[in-house]
Amino acid sequence: MVLDVMKPLQHKKLLEYELEGFGIRLNKQPPNIGFKRKEKGGINLTMLVPQTELDLELVKSILAEYRIHNADITLRYDATSEDLIDVIEGNRVYIPCIYVLNKIDQISIEELDIIYRIPHTVPISAHHKWNFDDLLEKTWEYLNLIRIYTKPKGQLPDYSQPIVLNAERKSIEDLCMKIHKSLQKDFKCALVWGASAKHNPQRVGRDHVLIDEDVVQIIKKV
């Protein structure tokens, strides 16, 4: 989300309000609330931690608005009414967002220090191309991706074409699947250089978990 650094908070609040109305939640996780409809038995509310807002009567009244009279609700944290409604609706989208504050060439160093304290923010100057590297790194972080470089036998690693993996699926097996499915059956082991290796190189199996910018050489069965 690109904002004018001269009016960042006003524009940010307005855009977030508009997106909230469409069911888009920025930089939030889905509410950790258990919700299960059932045929009978009424409303069963389980509170694993003390609640400051929700109680049985309020939960029942919210559910009644959706004509739900039989359900199991588990509150695993101090939840709000809005959190419960989001779970009942079930159509919310949770998206990471970076606030790019442009035109920092028009503000002072002191103001820039304050801007840096705003969460999820990267200040830039598009005109002067300032701080683009920071924006690029932040983008990789928020996309939850990692870069893996491959090394053919007897050659230097190919740093120009990294293989991109989701940070939730970053094992050697996931890497093989990303390169080609046939590697699964031909896989013998792999050599890994980088932060995930105990020593360089480390011989590993298909379950080894990789870290951003590791270098990998796949060794096939003869």
C-alpha positions in Angstrom: 0.0 0.0 0.0 1.7 3.2 -1.2 1.0 6.3 1.0 2.1 9.9 0.9 4.6 10.4 3.8 3.1 13.8 4.5 -0.3 12.2 5.3 0.4 8.6 6.1 -1.9 7.9 9.0 -5.0 9.6 7.6 -4.8 7.7 4.3 -3.8 4.4 6.0 -6.8 4.5 8.3 -9.2 5.3 5.4 -7.9 2.5 3.2 -7.9 0.0 6.0 -11.5 0.9 6.8 -12.6 0.4 3.2 -10.8 -3.0 3.0 -12.2 -4.1 6.4 -15.7 -3.6 4.9 -14.8 -6.1 2.1 -13.7 -8.7 4.6 -9.9 -8.1 4.0 -7.8 -8.2 7.2 -4.3 -6.7 6.9 -1.4 -8.1 8.9 -3.7 -10.2 11.1 -4.0 -13.9 11.7 -7.3 -15.8 11.6 -9.0 -15.7 15.0 -8.0 -18.7 17.1 -11.6 -19.6 17.9 -13.1 -23.1 17.6 -16.5 -23.0 15.9 -18.6 -26.1 15.1 -22.2 -26.2 14.2 -24.3 -29.2 15.5 -27.8 -30.5 15.1 -28.9 -30.1 18.8 -27.6 -29.5 22.3 -27.7 -25.7 22.3 -24.7 -23.4 22.6 -21.7 -24.8 24.4 -19.1 -22.2 25.2 -15.6 -23.1 26.4 -13.3 -20.3 27.5 -9.6 -21.4 27.8 -8.5 -18.0 29.0 -10.5 -15.2 30.9 -12.5 -13.0 28.5 -12.9 -9.2 28.9 -15.7 -8.8 26.3 -17.4 -12.1 25.4 -19.6 -14.2 27.7 -22.2 -16.8 27.1 -25.1 -14.3 26.8 -23.2 -12.2 24.2 -22.1 -15.2 22.3 -25.6 -16.5 22.2 -27.0 -13.2 20.9 -24.3 -12.9 18.2 -25.1 -16.5 17.0 -28.8 -15.8 17.1 -28.2 -13.0 14.5 -27.1 -15.8 12.2 -29.9 -18.1 13.3 -27.4 -20.5 14.9 -28.9 -22.1 18.0 -26.7 -25.2 18.3 -22.9 -24.9 18.2 -19.7 -25.6 20.1 -17.5 -22.4 20.6 -14.0 -22.5 22.0 -12.3 -19.3 22.9 -8.5 -19.9 23.0 -7.5 -16.3 23.7 -9.1 -13.0 24.8 -11.4 -12.5 21.8 -13.7 -9.7 20.6 -17.1 -9.7 19.1 -15.6 -8.9 15.8 -13.3 -11.9 16.0 -16.3 -14.2 16.6 -18.2 -12.7 13.8 -15.3 -13.2 11.4 -15.2 -16.9 12.3 -18.9 -17.3 11.8 -18.9 -15.5 8.5 -16.0 -17.7 7.4 -15.2 -15.6 4.3 -12.5 -13.2 5.6 -9.2 -13.0 3.8 -6.0 -12.4 5.8 -3.2 -10.7 3.8 0.2 -9.4 4.8 0.7 -5.7 3.9 3.6 -3.4 3.6 3.0 0.3 3.9 5.3 2.1 1.5 5.6 5.7 2.6 6.8 7.7 -0.4 8.4 11.2 -0.7 10.8 10.9 2.3 13.0 13.4 0.5 10.5 16.0 1.7 10.8 15.4 5.4 13.5 15.8 8.0 15.7 13.1 9.6 13.8 13.5 12.9 10.5 12.9 11.1 12.0 9.9 9.3 13.0 8.3 12.6 9.4 8.6 13.8 8.1 7.1 10.5 10.4 4.0 11.0 8.5 3.2 14.2 5.2 2.6 12.4 4.8 -1.2 12.1 4.9 -2.9 8.7 6.3 0.3 7.2 9.1 1.0 4.6 9.8 4.7 3.8 11.1 5.4 0.3 11.7 8.1 -2.3 10.5 6.9 -5.7 11.9 10.0 -7.3 15.4 9.5 -5.9 15.1 5.7 -5.7 16.0 5.7 -2.0 15.6 2.6 0.2 14.5 0.3 -2.6 16.8 -2.5 -1.2 15.0 -2.3 2.2 11.6 -2.6 0.3 12.8 -5.6 -1.6 14.0 -7.4 1.5 10.7 -6.6 3.3 8.7 -7.9 0.3 10.5 -11.2 0.4 9.9 -11.5 4.1 6.2 -10.7 3.8 5.7 -13.0 0.9 7.1 -15.8 3.1 9.4 -17.0 0.3 13.0 -18.3 0.4 15.7 -18.4 -2.4 17.6 -21.7 -3.0 20.6 -21.7 -5.3 21.5 -24.9 -7.2 25.0 -26.1 -7.9 25.7 -28.5 -10.8 28.5 -31.0 -10.0 31.9 -29.6 -10.6 30.6 -26.1 -11.3 30.0 -22.9 -9.4 26.5 -22.2 -7.9 24.0 -20.5 -10.2 23.2 -17.3 -8.3 21.3 -15.7 -11.2 18.3 -18.1 -11.2 17.3 -19.1 -7.6 14.6 -21.6 -7.1 11.8 -20.0 -5.0 10.1 -22.0 -2.3 7.4 -21.2 0.2 8.9 -20.9 3.7 6.3 -23.4 5.0 7.5 -26.0 2.4 11.2 -25.8 2.2 12.7 -29.3 2.6 15.0 -31.0 0.1 12.0 -33.0 -1.0 10.0 -29.8 -1.8 13.0 -28.5 -3.8 13.1 -31.7 -5.8 9.4 -31.5 -6.6 9.9 -27.8 -7.6 12.7 -28.7 -10.1 11.1 -31.8 -11.6 8.9 -34.7 -10.2 11.3 -37.3 -11.7 13.9 -36.2 -9.2 11.9 -37.9 -6.4 12.6 -41.4 -7.6 16.2 -40.7 -8.8 17.2 -38.9 -5.6 20.1 -40.4 -3.6 21.2 -37.5 -1.4 22.0 -33.8 -1.5 25.0 -31.6 -0.5 24.1 -28.3 1.2 26.1 -25.2 1.8 24.7 -22.4 3.9 22.9 -21.5 7.1 21.0 -24.8 7.4 24.2 -26.9 7.1 26.1 -28.0 10.2 29.3 -28.0 8.1 29.9 -27.0 4.5 29.0 -29.0 2.6 26.7 -31.3 4.6 25.4 -34.5 3.1 21.6 -34.6 3.8 18.5 -36.6 3.0 15.2 -35.5 1.5 13.8 -34.4 5.0 16.5 -31.7 5.5 15.0 -28.3 6.0 16.6 -25.5 4.0 17.1 -21.8 4.9 17.0 -18.7 2.6 20.0 -18.5 0.2 21.3 -22.1 0.8 23.2 -23.7 -2.0 22.1 -27.3 -2.9 23.7 -30.0 -5.1 21.3 -32.9 -5.8 23.0 -36.3 -6.2 21.1 -38.9 -8.2 21.2 -42.7 -8.0 23.6 -44.3 -10.4 
